[in-house]
Amino acid sequence: MRAVTELKQPGTAKNTGESGIVTSKQVAVHPRLAICVGRHLQVPWAQPLHRPTLDSYRQLEQQSVFSASQPLILDSGCGTGSSTQRLAAMFPAHLVIGVDRSLKRLSKSGVTSGLFHSENYILLRAELATFWRLLLDSGISPERHLLFYPNPWPKPRHLSRRWHGHPVFPQFLALGGEIEMRSNWDIYAREFAQAASLATAANIGMKEIHPDEGGSPFEKKYLERGQRLFSVRVPAHDTGAFRRSWLERH
Protein backbone atom coordinates (compact mmCIF):
# COMPACT_ATOMS: atom_id res chain seq x y z
CA MET A 1 0.00 0.00 0.00
CA ARG A 2 1.21 3.48 -0.85
CA ALA A 3 1.70 6.10 1.84
CA VAL A 4 0.97 9.81 1.97
CA THR A 5 2.72 12.22 4.29
CA GLU A 6 -0.02 14.48 5.62
CA LEU A 7 -1.82 13.69 8.86
CA LYS A 8 -4.72 16.09 8.95
CA GLN A 9 -6.21 17.38 12.17
CA PRO A 10 -9.71 16.07 12.91
CA GLY A 11 -12.68 17.95 11.60
CA THR A 12 -15.46 19.07 13.88
CA ALA A 13 -19.13 18.33 13.67
CA LYS A 14 -20.63 21.77 13.17
CA ASN A 15 -24.07 20.40 14.04
CA THR A 16 -22.91 19.57 17.56
CA GLY A 17 -23.21 22.47 20.00
CA GLU A 18 -21.30 23.21 23.16
CA SER A 19 -23.74 20.97 25.01
CA GLY A 20 -22.78 18.05 22.82
CA ILE A 21 -26.37 17.56 21.65
CA VAL A 22 -26.46 16.46 18.01
CA THR A 23 -28.85 18.27 15.69
CA SER A 24 -29.52 17.02 12.20
CA LYS A 25 -32.01 17.15 9.37
CA GLN A 26 -31.74 13.36 9.37
CA VAL A 27 -34.47 11.86 11.59
CA ALA A 28 -34.06 8.15 10.83
CA VAL A 29 -31.51 5.63 9.60
CA HIS A 30 -29.99 6.92 6.36
CA PRO A 31 -31.87 5.46 3.37
CA ARG A 32 -28.62 4.66 1.56
CA LEU A 33 -26.93 2.89 4.46
CA ALA A 34 -27.45 -0.65 3.16
CA ILE A 35 -26.24 0.31 -0.33
CA CYS A 36 -23.18 2.02 1.14
CA VAL A 37 -22.23 -0.91 3.38
CA GLY A 38 -22.86 -3.44 0.63
CA ARG A 39 -20.56 -1.58 -1.74
CA HIS A 40 -17.75 -1.46 0.80
CA LEU A 41 -18.08 -5.18 1.53
CA GLN A 42 -17.25 -6.00 -2.07
CA VAL A 43 -13.79 -4.46 -2.33
CA PRO A 44 -11.23 -3.74 0.46
CA TRP A 45 -10.43 -0.07 0.85
CA ALA A 46 -7.02 0.69 -0.60
CA GLN A 47 -6.48 4.42 -0.10
CA PRO A 48 -2.78 5.26 0.45
CA LEU A 49 -1.59 4.91 4.02
CA HIS A 50 -0.79 8.00 6.07
CA ARG A 51 2.97 8.15 6.45
CA PRO A 52 3.00 9.53 10.04
CA THR A 53 0.74 6.67 11.14
CA LEU A 54 2.92 4.13 9.35
CA ASP A 55 5.98 5.56 11.09
CA SER A 56 4.27 5.35 14.50
CA TYR A 57 3.22 1.79 13.80
CA ARG A 58 6.79 0.87 12.92
CA GLN A 59 7.84 2.23 16.32
CA LEU A 60 5.40 -0.15 17.98
CA GLU A 61 6.88 -3.03 16.03
CA GLN A 62 10.44 -1.99 16.89
CA GLN A 63 9.50 -2.00 20.57
CA SER A 64 8.06 -5.51 20.14
CA VAL A 65 4.76 -4.30 21.55
CA PHE A 66 2.74 -6.98 19.78
CA SER A 67 5.06 -9.86 20.58
CA ALA A 68 4.20 -9.79 24.29
CA SER A 69 1.70 -12.26 25.71
CA GLN A 70 -0.66 -9.54 26.95
CA PRO A 71 -4.13 -9.53 25.40
CA LEU A 72 -4.87 -6.31 23.56
CA ILE A 73 -7.58 -3.69 24.10
CA LEU A 74 -7.96 -0.90 21.53
CA ASP A 75 -9.39 2.48 22.55
CA SER A 76 -9.95 4.03 19.13
CA GLY A 77 -10.47 7.78 19.08
CA CYS A 78 -9.29 8.06 22.68
CA GLY A 79 -9.18 11.88 22.74
CA THR A 80 -7.16 13.00 25.75
CA GLY A 81 -6.29 9.43 26.65
CA SER A 82 -8.09 9.47 30.00
CA SER A 83 -10.35 6.61 28.89
CA THR A 84 -7.24 4.61 27.94
CA GLN A 85 -5.72 5.16 31.37
CA ARG A 86 -8.98 4.15 33.02
CA LEU A 87 -9.14 0.95 30.98
CA ALA A 88 -5.52 0.16 31.81
CA ALA A 89 -6.35 0.40 35.51
CA MET A 90 -9.41 -1.81 35.05
CA PHE A 91 -7.49 -4.46 33.07
CA PRO A 92 -3.95 -4.57 34.51
CA ALA A 93 -3.10 -7.83 32.70
CA HIS A 94 -3.92 -6.30 29.31
CA LEU A 95 -2.09 -3.94 27.01
CA VAL A 96 -4.36 -0.99 26.21
CA ILE A 97 -3.57 1.14 23.17
CA GLY A 98 -5.35 4.46 22.84
CA VAL A 99 -5.25 6.04 19.38
CA ASP A 100 -6.20 9.58 18.39
CA ARG A 101 -4.97 11.85 15.61
CA SER A 102 -5.02 15.05 17.68
CA LEU A 103 -1.74 15.74 19.43
CA LYS A 104 -3.44 18.66 21.17
CA ARG A 105 -5.86 16.31 22.89
CA LEU A 106 -3.22 13.69 23.66
CA SER A 107 -0.91 16.33 25.13
CA LYS A 108 -3.32 16.59 28.07
CA SER A 109 -2.05 13.17 29.12
CA GLY A 110 1.60 14.12 28.70
CA VAL A 111 2.07 13.05 25.10
CA THR A 112 4.67 15.27 23.41
CA SER A 113 5.34 13.19 20.29
CA GLY A 114 3.61 10.45 18.37
CA LEU A 115 4.05 7.71 20.97
CA PHE A 116 3.79 7.54 24.77
CA HIS A 117 4.28 4.27 26.68
CA SER A 118 3.52 3.95 30.39
CA GLU A 119 3.02 0.75 32.36
CA ASN A 120 0.36 -1.30 30.54
CA TYR A 121 -0.93 1.35 28.16
CA ILE A 122 0.23 3.23 25.09
CA LEU A 123 -1.07 6.51 23.69
CA LEU A 124 -0.47 6.86 19.99
CA ARG A 125 -1.03 9.70 17.56
CA ALA A 126 -2.32 8.05 14.42
CA GLU A 127 -5.02 8.09 11.76
CA LEU A 128 -7.43 5.30 12.60
CA ALA A 129 -8.28 4.03 9.12
CA THR A 130 -4.59 3.49 8.43
CA PHE A 131 -3.86 2.06 11.88
CA TRP A 132 -6.68 -0.49 11.63
CA ARG A 133 -5.49 -1.68 8.21
CA LEU A 134 -1.92 -2.05 9.45
CA LEU A 135 -3.10 -4.18 12.37
CA LEU A 136 -5.21 -6.33 10.09
CA ASP A 137 -2.38 -6.82 7.60
CA SER A 138 -0.11 -7.83 10.50
CA GLY A 139 -2.56 -10.48 11.69
CA ILE A 140 -3.18 -8.72 15.00
CA SER A 141 -6.58 -8.96 16.66
CA PRO A 142 -7.67 -7.19 19.86
CA GLU A 143 -9.63 -8.91 22.57
CA ARG A 144 -11.79 -5.82 22.90
CA HIS A 145 -12.20 -2.81 20.63
CA LEU A 146 -13.81 0.35 22.00
CA LEU A 147 -15.08 3.26 19.94
CA PHE A 148 -16.43 5.86 22.35
CA TYR A 149 -18.36 8.86 20.99
CA PRO A 150 -16.96 9.18 17.46
CA ASN A 151 -17.62 12.35 15.50
CA PRO A 152 -21.29 11.94 14.46
CA TRP A 153 -21.00 13.78 11.14
CA PRO A 154 -24.72 14.59 11.43
CA LYS A 155 -25.31 16.09 7.99
CA PRO A 156 -27.07 13.49 5.79
CA ARG A 157 -24.55 13.96 2.98
CA HIS A 158 -21.75 12.93 5.33
CA LEU A 159 -22.84 9.30 5.77
CA SER A 160 -19.55 8.06 4.31
CA ARG A 161 -17.63 9.92 7.01
CA ARG A 162 -19.35 8.03 9.81
CA TRP A 163 -17.36 4.91 10.63
CA HIS A 164 -20.17 2.52 9.70
CA GLY A 165 -20.51 4.27 6.31
CA HIS A 166 -16.78 4.62 5.76
CA PRO A 167 -14.99 2.34 3.25
CA VAL A 168 -12.77 1.01 6.07
CA PHE A 169 -15.73 -0.37 8.07
CA PRO A 170 -15.33 -3.99 6.86
CA GLN A 171 -11.65 -3.95 7.81
CA PHE A 172 -12.57 -2.43 11.17
CA LEU A 173 -14.92 -5.38 11.77
CA ALA A 174 -12.37 -7.86 10.44
CA LEU A 175 -9.95 -6.90 13.21
CA GLY A 176 -12.13 -9.06 15.43
CA GLY A 177 -12.62 -9.00 19.18
CA GLU A 178 -15.65 -7.68 21.03
CA ILE A 179 -16.57 -4.24 19.71
CA GLU A 180 -18.42 -1.61 21.70
CA MET A 181 -19.43 1.71 20.18
CA ARG A 182 -21.04 4.42 22.31
CA SER A 183 -22.83 7.54 21.10
CA ASN A 184 -25.19 10.22 22.38
CA TRP A 185 -26.99 10.29 19.01
CA ASP A 186 -29.51 7.47 18.70
CA ILE A 187 -29.46 7.53 14.89
CA TYR A 188 -25.70 6.95 14.83
CA ALA A 189 -26.14 3.96 17.14
CA ARG A 190 -29.01 2.56 15.07
CA GLU A 191 -27.00 2.90 11.90
CA PHE A 192 -23.92 1.31 13.44
CA ALA A 193 -25.96 -1.65 14.66
CA GLN A 194 -27.65 -2.07 11.29
CA ALA A 195 -24.36 -1.84 9.40
CA ALA A 196 -22.75 -4.44 11.69
CA SER A 197 -25.78 -6.70 11.22
CA LEU A 198 -25.59 -6.39 7.43
CA ALA A 199 -21.88 -7.21 7.41
CA THR A 200 -21.86 -10.08 9.90
CA ALA A 201 -25.35 -11.51 9.28
CA ALA A 202 -25.80 -11.44 13.06
CA ASN A 203 -28.59 -9.79 15.04
CA ILE A 204 -26.83 -6.72 16.41
CA GLY A 205 -28.87 -4.20 18.37
CA MET A 206 -28.43 -1.01 20.34
CA LYS A 207 -29.44 -0.21 23.88
CA GLU A 208 -29.63 2.82 26.10
CA ILE A 209 -27.01 2.81 28.85
CA HIS A 210 -26.86 4.46 32.26
CA PRO A 211 -23.24 4.33 33.49
CA ASP A 212 -22.54 5.40 37.06
CA GLU A 213 -19.65 7.57 35.93
CA GLY A 214 -18.20 8.77 32.68
CA GLY A 215 -15.60 6.53 31.10
CA SER A 216 -14.32 9.42 29.00
CA PRO A 217 -14.50 13.23 29.16
CA PHE A 218 -17.29 13.23 26.57
CA GLU A 219 -19.31 10.67 28.48
CA LYS A 220 -18.82 12.55 31.74
CA LYS A 221 -20.06 15.75 30.10
CA TYR A 222 -23.09 14.05 28.61
CA LEU A 223 -24.00 12.43 31.92
CA GLU A 224 -23.71 15.72 33.78
CA ARG A 225 -26.11 17.29 31.26
CA GLY A 226 -28.64 14.49 31.46
CA GLN A 227 -28.27 13.30 27.88
CA ARG A 228 -29.31 9.88 26.66
CA LEU A 229 -26.43 7.53 25.88
CA PHE A 230 -26.46 4.49 23.62
CA SER A 231 -24.26 1.44 23.18
CA VAL A 232 -23.83 -1.08 20.38
CA ARG A 233 -21.94 -4.29 21.11
CA VAL A 234 -20.72 -6.69 18.45
CA PRO A 235 -19.76 -10.01 20.11
CA ALA A 236 -16.34 -11.50 19.49
CA HIS A 237 -17.77 -14.69 17.96
CA ASP A 238 -19.54 -12.59 15.29
CA THR A 239 -16.49 -10.47 14.45
CA GLY A 240 -14.36 -13.62 14.54
CA ALA A 241 -16.55 -15.32 11.94
CA PHE A 242 -16.49 -12.17 9.81
CA ARG A 243 -12.70 -11.94 10.16
CA ARG A 244 -12.20 -15.50 8.92
CA SER A 245 -14.52 -14.95 5.97
CA TRP A 246 -12.96 -11.59 5.07
CA LEU A 247 -9.40 -12.91 5.16
CA GLU A 248 -10.34 -15.95 3.07
CA ARG A 249 -11.92 -13.70 0.41
CA HIS A 250 -9.28 -11.00 0.42
Order of alpha helices (4+ residues) and beta strands (2+ residues): beta-alpha-beta-alpha-beta-alpha-beta-alpha-beta-beta-alpha-beta-alpha-beta-alpha-beta-alpha-beta-alpha
